[in-house]
């Protein structure tokens, strides 16, 4: 893709019009070639991060599930939440208004998925997340989560052990009570009653 004024002047008019429409969001009808070049250069110099990227190398052959990019997922209770990352800007060049592209994040049906780590990090640090407008869905077990799971399993095991011991004590007391009741039935009339054993020591 052309990066300099000289390169832009050399490309054919049809491609220049497409590039102008892509960068400004406006129709090239009635705009001279020189004004289109000026507008594209102005947008490039205003925000160097939006300069024309070099063509990407052909993707390598997919070798399996582990080579796929990590997907970051965020959810919200608002169906169509929009978060503005970068506002659309207006610039006047030769009495013509040119808009630079803005950037926003759009939740659809309360879900936003991305493979871009920078976008995910932006969402993690955004104030709206801190106010619980949206949350990240954790799909990967990290060291902290693994530790929490181990602790939870240990607590569940401890609770099950306590329940087993308590049930054994209840069974022992029930047998003791049943034995006392049978002893009372078998005792001759007029014989003194057996002393009760306290249930808990």
Legacy VTK file of the C-alpha trace (Angstrom):
# vtk DataFile Version 3.0
C-alpha trace
ASCII
DATASET POLYDATA
POINTS 201 float
0.000 0.000 0.000
1.232 3.513 -0.749
2.592 5.499 2.194
3.934 8.715 0.651
2.480 11.484 -1.510
4.553 10.324 -4.505
3.239 6.774 -4.179
-0.349 8.035 -3.844
0.061 10.228 -6.962
1.174 7.193 -8.988
-1.717 4.831 -8.182
-4.662 4.666 -10.536
-7.719 6.827 -9.842
-10.085 3.922 -9.088
-7.828 2.582 -6.314
-7.283 6.092 -4.971
-11.064 6.616 -4.744
-11.458 3.327 -2.855
-8.651 4.308 -0.475
-10.189 7.763 0.031
-13.587 6.232 0.847
-12.002 3.709 3.225
-9.978 6.313 5.136
-12.466 9.213 5.237
-15.792 7.430 5.119
-16.943 9.837 2.388
-17.788 9.483 -1.261
-15.074 10.636 -3.707
-17.662 12.077 -6.125
-16.672 15.648 -7.030
-13.334 15.481 -5.184
-10.198 16.090 -7.216
-7.308 13.646 -7.188
-5.071 16.204 -5.434
-7.647 16.752 -2.641
-8.049 13.006 -2.159
-4.261 12.631 -1.825
-4.134 15.589 0.609
-6.919 14.101 2.732
-5.279 10.660 2.893
-1.884 12.185 3.789
-3.541 14.381 6.458
-5.198 11.376 8.064
-1.906 9.451 8.016
0.090 12.301 9.588
-2.611 13.029 12.168
-2.575 9.517 13.547
0.578 7.590 12.635
-0.888 4.445 14.203
-3.399 4.342 11.345
-0.751 4.393 8.605
-1.183 1.888 5.855
-0.083 -1.542 6.987
2.262 -3.632 4.941
0.670 -6.737 3.454
0.740 -9.597 5.913
2.631 -12.769 5.166
0.534 -15.742 4.208
-0.647 -17.567 7.311
1.203 -20.727 8.174
-0.556 -24.034 7.835
-2.842 -24.770 10.787
-1.268 -27.570 12.788
-3.976 -28.054 15.378
-6.119 -26.640 18.111
-3.158 -25.264 20.093
-2.143 -22.930 17.260
-5.482 -21.127 17.220
-5.517 -17.633 18.757
-6.848 -17.243 22.271
-10.395 -15.873 22.350
-11.237 -13.321 25.047
-14.935 -13.114 25.919
-16.782 -10.396 27.815
-20.456 -10.358 28.838
-22.906 -7.691 29.974
-26.567 -7.499 30.931
-27.007 -4.739 28.304
-27.881 -6.246 24.911
-26.103 -3.751 22.642
-23.502 -1.995 24.778
-21.080 0.226 22.828
-17.782 1.398 24.318
-16.006 4.206 22.446
-12.258 3.569 22.367
-11.316 6.454 20.081
-13.710 9.193 19.028
-14.241 10.046 15.397
-12.445 13.331 14.611
-13.338 16.118 12.221
-10.664 17.959 10.279
-11.055 20.728 7.703
-8.707 20.658 4.704
-9.181 23.182 1.867
-12.680 24.052 3.098
-13.641 20.392 3.068
-14.631 18.490 6.184
-12.874 15.152 6.559
-13.667 12.667 9.321
-11.097 10.270 10.680
-12.249 6.816 11.662
-13.200 6.287 15.270
-12.926 3.019 17.107
-15.550 1.369 19.269
-16.323 -1.973 20.861
-19.830 -3.299 20.202
-21.433 -5.990 22.379
-24.021 -8.000 20.459
-26.736 -9.657 22.530
-24.628 -8.927 25.600
-21.489 -10.699 24.317
-18.194 -9.401 22.883
-15.437 -11.766 21.704
-11.997 -10.793 20.440
-8.653 -12.426 19.699
-6.782 -9.124 20.092
-4.925 -9.064 23.441
-4.689 -5.238 23.352
-8.479 -4.894 23.091
-8.961 -7.397 25.911
-6.486 -5.495 28.096
-8.283 -2.212 27.310
-11.578 -3.762 28.442
-9.988 -5.133 31.624
-8.706 -1.674 32.610
-11.815 0.291 31.582
-13.799 2.075 34.332
-17.044 0.480 33.115
-15.684 -2.942 34.107
-14.807 -1.650 37.560
-18.427 -0.509 37.901
-19.646 -4.011 36.896
-21.204 -2.902 33.597
-19.530 -5.935 31.993
-17.305 -8.829 33.099
-14.728 -11.071 31.482
-15.585 -14.734 31.072
-12.667 -16.797 32.383
-12.152 -19.762 30.094
-8.569 -20.552 30.982
-7.412 -21.907 34.338
-4.581 -19.737 35.606
-2.402 -20.441 38.659
-4.685 -18.420 40.990
-7.817 -20.198 39.791
-6.136 -23.608 40.048
-5.122 -22.809 43.639
-8.713 -21.772 44.456
-10.048 -25.018 42.972
-7.578 -27.081 45.056
-8.568 -25.199 48.216
-12.256 -25.703 47.454
-11.726 -29.456 46.950
-9.857 -29.627 50.263
-12.678 -27.763 52.054
-15.275 -30.081 50.507
-13.221 -33.104 51.636
-12.973 -31.673 55.172
-16.744 -31.084 55.246
-17.449 -34.625 54.035
-15.108 -36.008 56.723
-16.899 -33.948 59.415
-20.268 -35.196 58.166
-19.072 -38.839 58.304
-17.831 -38.410 61.894
-21.052 -36.689 62.933
-23.161 -39.448 61.344
-21.098 -42.121 63.157
-21.703 -40.328 66.484
-25.455 -40.087 65.759
-25.560 -43.841 64.938
-23.651 -44.690 68.142
-26.052 -42.623 70.256
-29.090 -44.168 68.543
-27.791 -47.687 69.329
-27.088 -46.681 72.914
-30.593 -45.252 73.290
-32.103 -48.368 71.713
-30.088 -50.577 74.093
-31.327 -48.588 77.111
-34.909 -48.885 75.938
-34.567 -52.693 75.607
-32.926 -52.916 79.034
-35.819 -50.984 80.573
-38.343 -53.386 78.995
-36.499 -56.483 80.241
-36.094 -55.188 83.831
-38.489 -56.748 86.411
-41.164 -54.537 87.822
-40.155 -52.794 91.033
-36.439 -52.942 90.156
-34.686 -49.593 90.181
-34.334 -47.980 86.744
-30.905 -47.822 85.171
-29.164 -44.480 85.192
-29.215 -42.606 81.931
-25.922 -42.103 80.184
-25.348 -38.510 79.051
-25.642 -38.160 75.262
-22.549 -35.975 74.817
-19.460 -35.808 76.966
LINES 1 202
201 0 1 2 3 4 5 6 7 8 9 10 11 12 13 14 15 16 17 18 19 20 21 22 23 24 25 26 27 28 29 30 31 32 33 34 35 36 37 38 39 40 41 42 43 44 45 46 47 48 49 50 51 52 53 54 55 56 57 58 59 60 61 62 63 64 65 66 67 68 69 70 71 72 73 74 75 76 77 78 79 80 81 82 83 84 85 86 87 88 89 90 91 92 93 94 95 96 97 98 99 100 101 102 103 104 105 106 107 108 109 110 111 112 113 114 115 116 117 118 119 120 121 122 123 124 125 126 127 128 129 130 131 132 133 134 135 136 137 138 139 140 141 142 143 144 145 146 147 148 149 150 151 152 153 154 155 156 157 158 159 160 161 162 163 164 165 166 167 168 169 170 171 172 173 174 175 176 177 178 179 180 181 182 183 184 185 186 187 188 189 190 191 192 193 194 195 196 197 198 199 200
